[in-house]
């Protein structure tokens, strides 16, 4: 590809070079959501003609934009790449936006395809695999970031960052983007997504062998063993084809796993080249004022980052979310999130007891001690195999604590717990891994027949373990793992449809389950 040597015919309007629909524009990136494009941030006044040998077409390219017809591959792409994960959670995380990469000053790349759809998820335990083929024809890019529009250099935004200004930052991101597209790979990309239920008895090695065999043809050079691997994968999986560029019919035909279908699609890419990958950088890297740039980066971090919830409890009508060694307080009446603080500021002397981090905690609502003492104002805090009991009126540790888990809750067979759930005066559940027990606080013992598998009682709770759980008292239980949650209906004994759902950001008022 190069500048056209001959001038175009007078009156003939050149089409814009594919890729210009995104390059030089702001882009708003949010985890698990399709990106949205914002304003053009780099001027496009004078145009020059540029010819493509691949497509045989002369295009219009703005001054200040460049093209590379032999672009390097993005770090996360290759000509033919295979990814296999043992669960949907891991697969979705692998294939989705990395929030930690997005909150930095370093450039990175994102797929031009839409975010992964939950419809690909199986109701049964399954492997998820993808074979991706990345075929770029060229890359269009902005070589000089200093050429961005002047109003972006010193924007009218509050600084330093403060949570009360979050909506001002949100307005900025919607107009200018959280990032900007400094380059785009144009060509074709195909992704064959395989869902293989584990009941099919196919292993990860079998799946990989089947995908590898699909790269080979169907001619005599393919041995019988490879053909068997490919055929077994075809019969044991649900294959969904996702892609951009080339002929859509030829693209869809690749679900046959035949090399001939792949070759036929390749030939059509020059006829319909499309944007397949975006090179992006934080919008804050274009801003001259360092304090304003830092405020925007922090605002974006708070809006998209998420740290796992370990416990939830209510105190003085406020909700407290414990995350690692810190907690976040949320005022339900004002719908206001207060900045996170170390948990030791709420409950002093925890570190002296070895509770600098907690595994779980819950409030003893409706519970009584063996001596008949009401425990409504007591907070039970768990760390490994020990339990602390905190008086919420004085925020001090009760005498005789910490105690071993098995002494405080006789009959619990676990050496530690992942989560606890109190649903009534006689029902307290403890979870560890994929098992749980039901403890009767009124009788101070574990009910008969436990432990049991979580999947047996809690239908639709598909997590392989539980980080935290909470019962609001409205018949709904919320289970958390990582950045996902499941709403469970106690009356119907199953999870509600449409779950798991993601939890994004550090503003509790955005977490839809809180005020539901």
Long-range contacts (C-beta under 8 A, 24 or more apart in sequence): 1-50, 1-51, 1-52, 1-53, 1-54, 1-67, 1-69, 1-138, 2-50, 2-51, 2-69, 3-48, 3-49, 3-50, 3-51, 4-49, 4-50, 4-51, 4-58, 5-51, 7-49, 8-49, 8-58, 13-60, 14-47, 14-49, 14-58, 14-59, 14-60, 15-57, 15-59, 15-60, 16-59, 16-60, 16-61, 17-50, 17-59, 17-60, 17-61, 17-67, 17-140, 18-59, 18-140, 18-186, 18-273, 18-274, 18-275, 19-138, 19-139, 19-140, 19-184, 19-186, 19-275, 20-44, 20-61, 20-62, 20-65, 20-140, 21-275, 22-112, 22-181, 22-184, 22-275, 22-278, 23-65, 23-140, 23-141, 23-142, 23-181, 23-182, 23-183, 23-184, 24-62, 24-65, 24-142, 24-180, 24-181, 24-182, 25-177, 25-180, 25-181, 26-175, 26-176, 26-177, 26-178, 26-179, 26-180, 26-181, 26-283, 27-177, 27-178, 27-179, 27-180, 27-181, 27-278, 27-280, 28-173, 28-174, 28-177, 28-178, 28-179, 29-97, 29-102, 29-110, 29-178, 29-179, 29-280, 29-304, 30-97, 30-178, 30-303, 30-304, 30-504, 31-96, 31-97, 31-99, 31-304, 31-483, 31-502, 31-504, 32-92, 32-96, 32-97, 32-115, 32-116, 32-502, 32-504, 33-115, 34-114, 34-115, 35-110, 37-177, 38-173, 38-174, 38-175, 38-176, 38-177, 39-175, 39-176, 39-177, 41-148, 41-149, 41-152, 41-176, 41-177, 41-180, 41-286, 42-142, 42-147, 42-148, 42-149, 43-147, 43-149, 52-137, 52-138, 54-137, 54-138, 54-270, 54-273, 55-137, 55-270, 55-271, 55-273, 56-270, 61-140, 64-142, 64-143, 64-144, 64-147, 65-140, 65-141, 65-142, 66-140, 66-141, 66-142, 66-143, 67-138, 67-139, 67-140, 67-141, 68-138, 68-139, 68-141, 69-137, 69-138, 71-136, 71-138, 71-139, 71-185, 73-134, 73-136, 74-109, 74-134, 74-185, 74-277, 74-279, 75-109, 76-109, 77-109, 77-132, 77-134, 77-277, 78-134, 79-133, 79-134, 79-135, 80-131, 80-132, 80-133, 80-215, 81-131, 81-132, 81-133, 81-134, 82-129, 82-130, 82-131, 82-132, 82-208, 82-211, 82-212, 83-129, 83-130, 83-132, 84-127, 84-128, 84-129, 84-204, 84-207, 84-208, 85-127, 85-128, 85-129, 86-127, 86-204, 87-125, 87-128, 87-464, 88-120, 88-121, 88-122, 88-126, 88-128, 89-463, 89-481, 89-482, 89-484, 91-116, 91-128, 91-130, 92-116, 95-130, 99-304, 99-305, 99-306, 100-305, 102-178, 102-179, 102-282, 102-300, 102-304, 103-282, 103-297, 103-300, 103-301, 103-304, 103-305, 104-282, 105-281, 105-282, 105-284, 105-285, 105-297, 106-281, 107-182, 107-279, 107-280, 107-281, 108-279, 108-280, 108-281, 109-277, 109-278, 109-279, 109-280, 110-277, 110-278, 110-280, 111-189, 111-276, 111-277, 111-278, 112-184, 112-189, 112-244, 112-274, 112-275, 112-276, 112-277, 112-278, 113-189, 113-191, 113-242, 113-243, 113-244, 113-276, 120-193, 120-195, 120-240, 121-195, 122-195, 122-197, 122-238, 124-197, 124-198, 124-199, 125-197, 125-198, 125-199, 126-195, 126-196, 126-197, 126-198, 127-194, 127-195, 127-196, 127-198, 127-202, 127-204, 127-207, 128-193, 128-194, 128-195, 128-196, 129-193, 129-194, 129-196, 129-207, 129-208, 129-211, 130-191, 130-192, 130-193, 130-194, 131-191, 131-192, 131-194, 131-211, 131-214, 132-189, 132-190, 132-191, 132-192, 133-188, 133-189, 133-190, 133-191, 133-262, 134-185, 134-187, 134-189, 134-276, 134-277, 135-187, 135-188, 135-189, 135-245, 135-266, 135-269, 135-276, 136-185, 136-186, 136-187, 136-276, 136-277, 137-186, 137-187, 137-188, 137-269, 137-270, 137-273, 138-185, 138-186, 138-187, 139-183, 139-184, 139-185, 139-186, 139-279, 140-183, 140-184, 140-186, 141-182, 141-183, 141-184, 141-279, 142-182, 142-183, 145-182, 145-281, 145-285, 145-286, 148-180, 148-286, 152-176, 152-283, 152-286, 152-287, 153-286, 153-287, 153-288, 154-287, 154-288, 154-289, 154-292, 155-287, 155-292, 157-292, 157-295, 157-296, 158-295, 159-289, 159-291, 159-292, 159-294, 159-295, 160-291, 160-294, 160-295, 160-298, 161-294, 161-295, 161-296, 161-298, 161-299, 161-302, 163-302, 163-337, 163-339, 163-507, 165-299, 166-299, 166-302, 166-303, 166-507, 169-295, 169-296, 169-299, 169-300, 169-303, 170-303, 172-296, 173-283, 173-299, 173-300, 173-303, 176-283, 177-283, 178-282, 178-283, 178-300, 179-280, 179-281, 179-282, 179-283, 180-280, 180-281, 180-283, 180-286, 181-278, 181-279, 181-280, 182-279, 182-280, 182-281, 183-278, 183-279, 184-275, 184-277, 184-278, 184-279, 185-275, 185-276, 185-277, 185-278, 185-279, 186-245, 186-273, 186-274, 186-275, 186-276, 187-245, 187-269, 187-273, 187-274, 187-276, 188-243, 188-244, 188-245, 188-246, 188-265, 188-266, 188-268, 188-269, 188-273, 188-274, 188-276, 189-243, 189-244, 189-245, 189-276, 189-277, 190-241, 190-242, 190-243, 190-251, 190-254, 190-262, 190-265, 191-241, 191-242, 191-243, 192-239, 192-240, 192-241, 192-254, 192-255, 192-257, 193-239, 193-240, 193-241, 193-242, 194-233, 194-237, 194-238, 194-239, 195-237, 195-238, 195-240, 196-233, 196-236, 196-237, 197-236, 200-236, 200-237, 202-232, 202-233, 202-236, 202-237, 206-232, 206-233, 207-233, 207-237, 210-234, 210-237, 210-257, 213-257, 214-257, 214-258, 214-259, 215-259, 216-259, 217-258, 217-259, 217-260, 218-258, 218-259, 218-260, 230-257, 233-257, 244-274, 244-275, 244-276, 245-269, 245-272, 245-273, 245-274, 245-276, 246-271, 246-272, 247-271, 247-272, 302-505, 302-506, 302-507, 303-504, 303-505, 303-506, 303-507, 304-504, 304-505, 305-505, 305-506, 306-483, 306-503, 306-504, 306-505, 306-506, 307-506, 308-467, 308-468, 308-480, 308-481, 308-482, 308-483, 309-467, 309-468, 309-480, 309-503, 310-358, 310-359, 310-360, 310-361, 310-467, 310-468, 311-358, 311-360, 311-361, 311-362, 311-468, 312-468, 312-470, 313-361, 313-362, 313-363, 313-379, 314-363, 315-363, 315-392, 319-508, 319-514, 320-346, 321-508, 322-358, 322-361, 324-357, 325-356, 325-357, 328-506, 328-508, 330-508, 330-509, 330-514, 332-514, 332-515, 335-509, 335-515, 336-509, 337-506, 337-507, 337-508, 337-509, 340-506, 346-395, 347-379, 347-381, 347-390, 347-395, 348-395, 348-396, 349-396, 349-397, 350-381, 350-388, 353-388, 353-397, 353-402, 354-383, 354-386, 354-402, 355-381, 355-383, 355-386, 355-388, 355-402, 357-383, 358-382, 358-383, 359-383, 359-384, 359-416, 359-417, 359-418, 360-417, 360-418, 360-419, 360-420, 360-468, 361-420, 362-420, 362-421, 362-422, 363-392, 363-422, 364-422, 364-441, 365-422, 366-422, 366-424, 366-425, 366-441, 367-422, 367-425, 367-428, 367-441, 368-425, 368-441, 368-442, 370-444, 380-408, 380-420, 382-416, 382-417, 382-420, 384-415, 384-416, 385-415, 385-416, 409-439, 409-446, 410-444, 410-445, 410-446, 411-437, 411-439, 411-445, 411-446, 412-437, 412-439, 412-446, 413-437, 413-446, 413-451, 414-451, 418-465, 418-466, 418-467, 419-466, 419-467, 419-468, 419-469, 419-479, 420-469, 421-469, 421-470, 421-471, 421-477, 422-471, 423-471, 423-477, 423-490, 429-469, 431-465, 431-466, 431-469, 432-465, 433-464, 433-465, 434-464, 434-465, 457-493, 458-488, 458-495, 459-493, 459-494, 459-495, 460-486, 460-488, 460-494, 460-495, 460-496, 460-499, 461-486, 461-488, 461-495, 462-486, 462-495, 462-500, 463-500, 476-516, 478-513, 485-513, 487-513, 487-516
